[in-house]
Amino acid sequence: MNATGPVPARREGRLLGGRYRLVERLDQGGAGEVWRARDERLDRDVAVKLLGAGADEAFRERFADEARRAAAIGHPNVVTVFDEGRDGPDAYMVMEYVRGRTLRDVIAERGALPLHEAARLVAQVAAALDAAHAAGVIHCDVKPSNVILDERGTAKLADFGVARAARGPAEHELLGTPRYIAPERIEGKAPSPASDVYGLGLIAYELIAGSPALEGLTTDDLLRERLEGAPPSLRRARVGVPPEVDLVVVKALARDPARRYQSAGEFARDLLAAARGDRTQTMPVVPPPPRPLPRRGRGVPRLDGAIALLAVVIVVLAVMLLFTNFPRIANSVPGTDPTASPSASARVTPNVVGTDVREAANTLLAVGFKGPAIPWEIDASARGTPCTVVRQEPASGARYEPGAAAKLFLAPGQDCRTR
């Protein structure tokens, strides 16, 4: 059988290269198919990736070159590449067969993982990427479905070198995964280790949030948001994520590759420290994007000073009006007695109902309630957004003295006590 003849059927029992017998198809995508096969020479199970039939000859050469480079990566968190070859028109890569589940399957089954477990898995994938980058190999398709968790709980990164073989826009479209592609690759720029850091940042986001970033957007909207929008925030996706963890992931997802972590290992170290609550570790500072200054044309009067003066006058008048009407306002507040004589230090309790427990506690501590923490408990009969405040003591608007005790009551939800 030669390259100009008919394409051999891809079916169970087919023998590739006189050695690898196809047993079971495991996956299929734009880049080809992945099969479980039997190496009849060494009598062991292997995984075989068959390149898509639409690939041209130049692409097949690059595929083989990348397979050889990936085979040079020896690391316990990398799926080992054993062999590559051709069988008629089919190019194939032979890899270690890992029994286990992908991170995509784990997230679908369990949802959001505990922070320490998510950080541990990210650290393993980071170690694999650092080893690959040291060998000159860029993965370019880092995503949960390309990470296999074996039966011992070890994360192994698969499909090294396959996406790196793509060069032209059409091939990028064939092999790339829009949901996990880095912004610079959308713009057609060459991939770099920072592109893999971006993919790892998206894996970290998904493990912690329990769902992909920007879920629900169409492909066009997702790519546009990735190029124009701010990095997604974990604190908006999952209640109780520490700000240190959010900052670490936001830095890994910076739109500009130069502003990201420059190695996967550096990202993993900061994420582990943030997940442990280690505040002695240097946390990244992610400044907001610069705002362009307003442009003034000729002949346009400079009104900034006049507007600022007018704003000051309005504020002064508002304060005077407030104090003039204060007795009438106090008489209208339920539960207050205008004849009472509260101490000069008494304050009014802010309303924290509807906020998450961390935000509510920080608000109450900031206005002088007794710390260092605000106690809370689950109200099993309450209805509302899981793990948010449904009732507070003292009630909103009630007067209190600095140092007074407060308590929060939360709507039932999964893992409230770990947040």
C-alpha positions in Angstrom: 0.0 0.0 0.0 1.5 3.4 -1.0 0.5 7.0 -0.4 -1.4 7.2 -3.7 -3.4 4.1 -3.1 -6.7 3.7 -1.2 -6.7 4.6 2.5 -6.6 1.5 4.7 -9.7 1.2 6.9 -9.3 2.4 10.5 -10.8 -0.5 12.4 -10.2 -2.9 15.2 -7.7 -5.5 14.3 -5.7 -3.5 11.8 -1.9 -3.9 12.2 0.2 -0.7 12.0 3.8 -0.9 11.0 3.7 -4.7 11.3 3.7 -4.3 15.1 0.8 -2.3 16.6 -2.6 -3.9 16.4 -5.6 -1.5 17.0 -7.9 -2.7 19.7 -10.3 0.1 20.7 -10.8 3.7 19.5 -10.5 6.0 22.5 -11.0 9.4 21.0 -11.5 11.3 17.8 -11.0 14.9 16.8 -9.7 17.2 14.1 -6.1 16.1 14.7 -7.0 12.4 14.1 -7.9 9.5 16.2 -6.5 7.9 19.4 -6.6 4.1 19.7 -5.6 1.6 22.4 -3.4 -0.8 20.6 -1.3 -3.9 21.4 2.4 -3.8 20.8 2.8 -7.4 19.6 6.6 -7.2 19.7 6.8 -6.2 23.4 3.4 -7.6 24.4 2.1 -4.5 26.1 -0.8 -2.0 25.6 0.1 1.3 24.0 -1.9 4.4 22.8 -1.6 5.2 19.1 -2.5 8.6 17.6 -3.3 8.4 13.9 -3.0 11.7 12.1 -6.0 13.0 10.3 -6.3 12.0 6.6 -6.6 15.6 5.5 -3.1 16.5 6.5 -0.6 17.3 3.7 2.8 15.9 3.3 4.6 18.9 4.8 2.4 18.6 7.9 3.1 14.9 8.2 6.8 15.7 8.2 6.4 18.2 11.0 4.2 15.8 12.9 7.0 13.1 12.8 9.6 15.7 13.8 7.6 16.8 16.8 7.0 13.2 17.8 10.8 12.6 17.8 11.4 15.7 19.9 8.6 14.8 22.3 10.1 11.3 22.7 13.2 13.1 24.2 11.1 14.3 27.2 11.5 12.0 30.1 9.4 13.0 33.0 6.9 11.2 35.3 4.2 13.7 34.5 4.5 13.3 30.7 2.9 10.6 28.7 6.0 9.0 27.1 6.3 8.8 23.3 7.7 5.4 22.2 7.7 5.5 18.4 6.4 7.1 15.3 6.0 5.9 11.7 3.8 5.6 8.7 1.5 2.9 7.4 0.5 3.7 3.9 -0.8 7.3 3.9 -1.4 7.2 7.7 1.2 8.8 10.0 1.1 7.6 13.6 2.6 8.2 17.0 2.9 5.5 19.6 2.6 6.6 23.3 2.4 5.2 26.8 -1.1 3.9 27.5 -2.3 5.4 30.8 -5.2 3.9 32.6 -7.3 6.6 34.2 -9.5 9.6 33.6 -8.9 13.0 32.0 -9.2 16.1 34.1 -12.2 16.9 31.9 -13.9 13.8 33.2 -12.9 14.5 36.8 -14.4 18.1 36.7 -17.6 16.8 35.0 -18.0 14.3 37.8 -16.9 16.3 40.9 -17.2 19.9 39.9 -15.0 22.4 41.8 -12.1 20.8 43.6 -10.7 21.8 47.0 -8.0 24.5 46.5 -5.1 22.3 47.8 -6.0 19.5 45.4 -6.4 21.8 42.4 -3.1 23.5 43.2 -1.4 20.0 43.5 -2.6 18.9 40.1 -1.6 22.2 38.5 1.9 21.8 40.0 2.2 18.3 38.4 1.2 19.6 34.9 3.6 22.6 35.4 6.5 20.2 36.1 5.6 18.4 32.8 5.6 21.7 30.9 8.8 22.9 32.4 10.5 19.7 31.3 9.1 20.1 27.8 10.1 23.7 27.4 13.6 22.8 28.6 13.7 20.3 25.7 12.5 22.9 23.2 9.0 21.5 22.9 5.9 23.7 23.2 2.6 21.9 23.7 0.2 24.5 22.4 -3.0 22.6 23.4 -2.9 22.5 27.2 -6.4 21.7 28.3 -8.2 19.3 30.8 -8.9 16.6 28.2 -5.1 16.4 27.5 -4.3 15.7 31.1 -4.8 12.1 32.3 -5.1 11.3 36.0 -3.8 7.7 36.4 -5.0 5.2 39.0 -2.4 6.4 41.6 -3.5 10.0 41.2 -0.6 11.2 39.1 -1.3 13.8 36.4 0.2 13.1 33.0 0.2 15.5 30.1 -0.5 13.9 26.8 -0.3 15.0 23.1 3.0 16.7 23.2 4.1 18.3 19.9 0.9 17.6 17.9 -0.4 21.2 18.0 3.1 22.6 17.7 3.3 21.0 14.2 0.7 23.4 12.9 1.9 26.5 11.1 -0.7 28.0 8.8 -4.1 29.5 9.9 -6.1 26.6 8.4 -4.0 24.1 10.4 -4.3 26.1 13.6 -8.1 26.0 13.1 -7.9 22.2 12.6 -5.8 21.5 15.7 -6.4 24.4 18.0 -9.0 24.3 20.8 -10.6 27.8 20.8 -11.7 27.6 24.5 -8.0 27.1 25.6 -6.1 29.0 23.0 -3.9 31.9 24.1 -4.6 35.5 22.8 -1.4 35.8 20.9 -2.1 32.7 18.9 -5.5 34.1 18.0 -3.7 37.0 16.5 -1.5 34.6 14.5 1.7 35.1 16.5 4.1 32.2 17.1 3.5 30.1 20.2 5.9 30.3 23.1 6.2 28.8 26.6 3.9 31.7 27.8 1.2 30.3 25.6 1.3 27.0 27.5 1.3 29.0 30.8 -2.0 30.6 29.6 -3.5 27.1 29.0 -2.4 26.0 32.4 -4.0 29.1 33.9 -7.3 28.0 32.3 -6.9 24.5 33.7 -6.4 26.0 37.2 -9.5 28.2 36.7 -11.6 25.2 35.7 -10.4 23.0 38.5 -11.2 25.7 41.1 -14.4 27.1 39.6 -15.8 23.7 38.5 -16.6 25.1 35.0 -14.6 26.6 32.1 -13.9 30.3 31.9 -16.3 32.3 29.8 -18.6 29.3 29.6 -21.7 29.7 27.4 -20.1 32.1 24.8 -20.0 31.2 21.1 -16.6 30.6 19.6 -16.5 34.1 18.0 -17.6 35.9 21.2 -15.1 33.8 23.3 -12.2 34.7 21.0 -13.2 38.4 21.0 -13.5 38.4 24.8 -10.1 36.8 25.1 -8.5 39.5 22.9 -10.5 42.5 24.3 -11.8 41.6 27.8 -10.1 41.4 31.2 -8.9 38.0 32.5 -11.8 36.1 34.1 -12.0 36.3 37.9 -12.4 33.2 40.1 -14.0 35.2 42.9 -17.0 35.9 40.6 -17.3 32.2 39.7 -16.9 30.6 43.2 -17.8 32.1 46.6 -14.9 32.2 49.1 -11.9 32.0 46.7 -9.1 33.9 48.5 -8.0 37.1 46.7 -4.4 35.8 46.6 -5.5 32.7 44.6 -7.5 34.9 42.2 -4.5 37.2 41.6 -2.2 34.3 40.8 -4.6 32.9 38.2 -5.3 36.4 36.8 -1.6 36.9 36.2 -1.3 33.5 34.4 -4.2 34.6 32.2 -2.8 38.1 31.3 -3.5 39.0 27.7 0.1 40.2 27.1 2.4 37.2 27.3 5.1 39.4 28.8 2.9 40.1 31.8 2.3 36.4 32.5 4.4 34.1 34.6 7.5 33.3 32.5 7.5 29.6 33.5 4.8 27.1 34.5 6.7 26.2 37.6 6.7 29.8 38.9 3.0 29.9 38.4 2.5 26.6 40.3 4.7 27.7 43.2 2.6 30.9 43.7 -0.6 29.0 43.4 0.4 26.4 46.0 1.5 29.2 48.4 -1.8 31.1 47.9 -3.9 28.0 48.4 -2.0 27.3 51.7 -2.6 30.9 52.7 1.1 31.5 52.9 1.2 35.3 53.0 5.0 35.3 53.3 5.2 34.3 49.7 5.4 37.2 47.2 2.1 37.5 45.6 1.7 39.0 42.1 0.4 42.6 41.7 -1.8 42.9 38.7 -2.3 46.6 37.9 -5.4 47.6 36.0 -5.1 48.2 32.3 -4.0 51.8 31.5 -6.9 54.2 30.7 -6.4 56.6 27.7 -6.4 60.3 28.6 -9.3 62.2 27.1 -8.4 63.9 23.9 -9.0 67.7 23.6 -9.5 69.4 20.3 -8.6 73.0 19.5 -11.0 75.6 20.7 -12.5 73.3 23.3 -12.5 75.2 26.7 -10.8 73.4 29.7 -13.7 72.8 32.0 -12.0 70.4 34.5 -11.4 73.1 37.1 -15.0 74.5 36.8 -16.5 71.1 37.0 -14.4 70.2 40.1 -15.5 73.4 41.8 -19.1 72.8 41.0 -18.9 69.2 42.4 -17.4 70.6 45.7 -20.3 73.1 46.0 -22.9 70.3 45.4 -21.3 68.1 48.1 -21.3 71.0 50.6 -24.9 71.8 50.0 -25.9 68.1 50.2 -24.1 67.8 53.6 -25.9 70.9 54.9 -29.2 69.6 53.7 -28.6 66.2 55.4 -27.9 67.7 58.8 -30.8 70.1 58.5 -33.2 67.1 58.0 -31.5 64.6 60.2 -34.1 64.7 63.0 -36.9 64.0 60.6 -34.9 61.1 59.0 -34.2 59.6 62.4 -37.9 59.7 63.3 -38.6 57.7 60.1 -36.2 54.8 60.8 -38.0 51.8 62.2 -36.9 50.7 65.6 -35.3 54.1 66.6 -36.4 56.4 69.3 -35.8 60.1 68.7 -36.1 60.7 72.5 -33.4 58.2 73.3 -29.9 59.2 74.1 -27.5 56.8 72.4 -23.9 57.1 73.3 -21.7 59.2 71.0 -19.9 56.0 69.8 -23.1 54.2 68.6 -23.2 53.2 64.9 -25.8 51.8 62.5 -25.3 48.2 61.3 -24.7 47.9 57.6 -26.9 45.5 55.4 -24.9 42.4 54.4 -27.8 40.1 53.4 -27.3 38.7 50.0 -23.5 38.8 50.0 -21.1 35.9 50.4 -19.9 35.1 53.9 -16.3 36.3 53.4 -17.4 39.7 52.0 -20.1 40.1 54.7 -17.6 39.3 57.5 -15.0 41.7 56.1 -17.7 44.4 56.0 -18.8 43.9 59.6 -15.2 43.7 60.9 -14.3 46.9 59.0 -17.1 48.9 60.7 -16.0 47.8 64.2 -17.8 44.6 65.1 -15.9 42.1 67.4 -13.2 40.1 65.6 -10.9 38.5 64.6 -13.7 36.6 62.8 -17.5 36.8 62.5 -19.2 33.6 63.5 -21.8 32.1 61.1 -24.0 29.0 60.7 -26.2 27.4 58.1 -29.9 28.1 58.3 -31.4 24.9 56.9 -34.8 26.4 56.4 -33.5 29.4 54.4 -33.9 29.8 50.6 -31.5 31.8 48.4 -28.2 31.7 46.6 -26.1 28.9 48.2 -23.6 30.0 50.9 -24.8 33.7 50.9 -26.1 35.6 53.9 -29.9 35.3 54.5 -30.1 36.9 57.9 -27.8 38.9 60.2 -27.6 39.8 63.9 -27.8 42.7 64.6 -30.3 43.4 61.9 -29.6 46.0 59.2 -30.1 49.5 60.6 -29.8 48.5 64.2 -27.5 50.6 66.4 -24.5 49.0 68.0 -21.4 49.9 70.0 -17.9 49.3 68.5 -16.6 45.8 69.7 -20.2 44.4 69.8 -20.7 40.7 68.6 -22.3 39.9 65.3 -23.5 36.6 63.7 -24.4 35.6 60.1 -26.8 32.9 58.9 -26.2 31.4 55.4 -28.4 29.7 52.8 -27.6 26.0 52.5 -25.0 25.1 49.9 -22.3 22.6 49.0 -18.9 23.1 50.6 -19.9 26.3 52.5 -17.7 25.3 55.4 -14.6 25.1 53.1 -15.0 28.6 51.7 
